[in-house]
Amino acid sequence: DSGFLLSGSCPAAMANIYEDLKPLIDHGKKSFDFILSKDIPARAEAMDGHCTFVADWVKEDLPLENKEGNAMDALAREMIASSCYETPPEMKKEQEPKKEDILVFADKAGLCQRILDKAPEGRVGNKKIVTKSPRLLSADDCESLLSGKKYDLIIFGFTLDPPKSS
């Protein structure tokens, strides 16, 4: 839904990210509406009476998050500007993203640790890594882990471990 960028319903922290691209967004919306008004009726008439299943895979390479926390915003700005053959102006510096507190129920192979190692610089706050086997964790253990502190992210990596036997 293109209304997210156009209607002003963006969260307060994002409200001004696209403000300098508003003329390009308006142009894109008018173009989209024009094409849609011409194309949809013709396509609907051609499909009438036919059973249609759309099963397409669309590859969408998304950027890895950066330490500023604006990788997706930069991508969206680039897409908006390039659709009108423009170069997007430099983004205004927003406030630094907060560090996230993370609880990890670790796997034995170390995948969870590699995930944490790849986190953008300055984005991981406190982290609690639980290496105790899940079969040895009691309900009290879990309650003490989850009730003592509020976490922004919980990673359940122990589900990646293969069973001892099958």
MARKOLZA-134716 format. One record per residue (C-alpha): residue number from 1; x, y, z. Coordinates in pm, whole numbers. Layout:
<rs>
seq	px	py	pz
NUM	X	Y	Z
...
</rs>
This chain:
<rs>
seq	px	py	pz
1	0	0	0
2	161	325	-112
3	-50	514	142
4	216	462	409
5	451	708	240
6	185	939	107
7	-81	975	370
8	133	1116	647
9	57	817	867
10	423	746	924
11	541	707	1283
12	655	1035	1436
13	1023	937	1420
14	995	886	1043
15	765	1176	960
16	1033	1392	796
17	1244	1125	627
18	1056	1159	298
19	952	1524	322
20	1218	1642	75
21	1102	1375	-173
22	734	1474	-160
23	725	1615	-519
24	871	1287	-649
25	627	1081	-440
26	335	1288	-570
27	456	1239	-928
28	490	863	-869
29	140	842	-721
30	-12	1024	-1018
31	174	795	-1260
32	68	484	-1065
33	-296	596	-1058
34	-292	670	-1434
35	-144	332	-1525
36	-373	153	-1283
37	-684	321	-1425
38	-590	211	-1778
39	-447	-133	-1707
40	-669	-290	-1440
41	-1001	-285	-1631
42	-839	-440	-1940
43	-660	-708	-1735
44	-973	-788	-1534
45	-1176	-831	-1853
46	-911	-1061	-2002
47	-907	-1278	-1687
48	-1285	-1294	-1648
49	-1397	-1655	-1649
50	-1047	-1794	-1605
51	-907	-1942	-1286
52	-582	-1764	-1204
53	-317	-1858	-952
54	-18	-1632	-918
55	285	-1821	-797
56	579	-1597	-875
57	890	-1563	-666
58	1018	-1210	-665
59	1373	-1171	-544
60	1409	-864	-326
61	1760	-806	-201
62	1736	-595	111
63	2031	-417	267
64	2186	-525	593
65	2110	-283	874
66	2380	-30	952
67	2489	127	1279
68	2279	439	1208
69	1968	223	1174
70	1861	381	844
71	1951	123	579
72	1588	61	477
73	1511	435	478
74	1806	501	248
75	1692	221	16
76	1335	357	3
77	1463	710	-67
78	1687	578	-345
79	1398	386	-502
80	1168	690	-489
81	1425	924	-642
82	1552	683	-907
83	1194	618	-1026
84	1197	982	-1141
85	1559	969	-1262
86	1680	1179	-972
87	1952	1137	-714
88	1814	1147	-361
89	1938	1432	-146
90	2145	1344	157
91	1934	1218	448
92	1910	1429	758
93	2090	1283	1056
94	1829	1129	1286
95	1882	1033	1647
96	2099	729	1706
97	1902	404	1734
98	1889	262	2083
99	2095	-37	2180
100	1884	-349	2213
101	1897	-583	2509
102	1906	-944	2393
103	1836	-1278	2558
104	1983	-1576	2370
105	1905	-1941	2427
106	2221	-2049	2245
107	2277	-2337	2009
108	2577	-2570	2043
109	2721	-2492	1699
110	2771	-2122	1773
111	2531	-1981	1513
112	2372	-1746	1767
113	2712	-1606	1858
114	2790	-1547	1490
115	2458	-1362	1455
116	2551	-1136	1747
117	2899	-1083	1601
118	2740	-959	1276
119	2507	-711	1448
120	2568	-352	1338
121	2824	-168	1548
122	2680	-9	1860
123	2336	-174	1831
124	2370	-450	2092
125	2320	-340	2452
126	2310	-594	2731
127	2305	-954	2625
128	2235	-1261	2832
129	2342	-1588	2671
130	2194	-1907	2816
131	2401	-2214	2728
132	2223	-2455	2959
133	2053	-2740	2770
134	1677	-2677	2729
135	1596	-3013	2885
136	1778	-2900	3200
137	1598	-2564	3223
138	1322	-2562	3480
139	1013	-2344	3477
140	1171	-2144	3760
141	1486	-2089	3549
142	1277	-1956	3262
143	1065	-1740	3488
144	1372	-1584	3651
145	1524	-1513	3307
146	1208	-1355	3169
147	1070	-1174	3472
148	1385	-998	3591
149	1451	-786	3284
150	1268	-672	2974
151	1442	-775	2651
152	1407	-617	2308
153	1492	-944	2133
154	1487	-1310	2236
155	1668	-1560	2015
156	1578	-1928	2050
157	1885	-2090	1896
158	1877	-2420	2079
159	1605	-2537	1842
160	1876	-2556	1574
161	2063	-2831	1756
162	2009	-3177	1611
163	1873	-3443	1846
164	2113	-3696	1997
165	1922	-3969	1815
166	1620	-3992	1595
</rs>
